[in-house]
Amino acid sequence: MSHRLWYISQPMHKRLEYARTIAFQAGELTLQYFYNTETLAVERKTDESPVTIADRETERFLRQKIAERFPEDAVFGEELPNSEGTSGFRWFLDPIDGTKSFIHGVPLYSTLIGLNRIDSEGEERCVGGVIALPALRELIWAGVGLGAWHETNRGEPKRCSVSKCSDLAEATFLTSEVITFDKKNRREAYNRLEKRVHLTRTWGDAYGYALVATGRADVMVDPAMSDWDAAPLLVILEEAGGRFTDWKGNPTIFGGEGIATNGILHENVLEVLQGCHQ
């Protein structure tokens, strides 16, 4: 069995299919709160980021579903304590990515599931990922060797493909929050990249990465990311024909930062950002 085909295993395939199912179900759960945000209590975590009962209940739902079907798997999530496993598979959960959008009634939030597997040499690799956009009725998913796919309520799944833009001057650049560049002492990098592109928008969080994966944007950059934010993105972007790396160009979900592009523009973006890297 080839190195690549090892990942297209029956255990991985079953988990990816299940991830798609429970991501959709979890998204439906979030909508019960999303349409009643005026009564939704918002708390602040130690890092001052917002959290709601919707975040916690959605992650609790996902953990319960995974435990029912794959009790031997490890589960890491944003809101609840991690659980270790023995199977070699590890799930990453972000129940509501884009909580600030969510609590303001903006439909650009998502539910994220990433699936990693530890190979025979003890190396952990991303093998599957799902981005559910409940309020937009979209689902984007990918598995290693299976391609990246985009599902909507308007028809059958379609293969994801990144854009063919080859000139930064014509590119659309997205990010989550400009202020994060200030917090990470990287505002100069943002300014330089913004000057090089055609259009800049804060259509951020996982929604921005979904736009890159489906060819609706060309570049997405975040100077700060958690593992569960990035977990589904590497495999989705690569299977869609693009790239996802940290600011050094390493393809990883553990870099604490992220760059997604259509692949063609990646080295140009890295050059701009690395010139200002602190």
Steps between C-alpha positions, in 0.01 A plus 500: 500500500640838403566776752205698361257210476567406862293800600206403278415221739162370601538632860582849372224495240239399758607780730492759225151397395392521862667839541293636211182369658557632849635833374170556320305394809706727725443785259126451529539522878682832473216644295261458792714754686600709198143605428457609864826684561324790671443271802840328483723563803862571407791427733866594468778243519840570653628626163198734479349309209123446521329168572133403529288204599472428128878440480499262796181313412612449141840364605331276759275365226795426270697328777202284588457394140868413459502306827199298387659394173877517563556485878868411457581825316657806661302825490642850538269800501486868573248511783521171695783288647695278262454124502781262411458193280666178393401463134753736343226737386452846646203731440524879526180691566412867475124509559455862393790656316419867468313548827513878456312466172261252660399720794438794266273301271753489215474168309874462430573269795578130468531167677840338447612139523856389431614139496861398558664158497828382646684292240714191547805716569325699772450811291166678527345603170182680396280258309158663492318824563151651494382861495126533559342840435155442650337838437622495138403136448845405376731210588860469384695185571808311387696184565854418394480352153124556480496859378322799651125537460245778534139420590211747502124468532475561128626168370758225496853543643745662263877467494677796662764679300708803590527802272749536218603856591873537436554868577481646851387826346180324393452298818237517773661489846299406809570502872297459818585817695749771410555577869656156547794611287551786747484263796765277341719796399446418133309800374776585252451159338127565465560845351749369247276218385195724481690736269593214269152354444192611313243460779515450879208385713448365853283209390691306755522202730446165326262664254795674336687172459185347351495780243860426403433126474203561269676755280302802619806666657873460443681567831404466866742593780472483878786596735346301787318164488427216739543135404124444478466807274752359255429127536276446194669757278822330392337201334214706355733755337742240370228277357348807333832568329623775731734531796468559873812576704631704789682827430826308449350288226459181705186297423370461855193562712714552809681819397277742690441697179378433149533584132271351238536568130419350164858370499608713207527810720639331809867580458419862418290531815770336712757742361288798599424370847845363580652835416320634807511189720586580858 
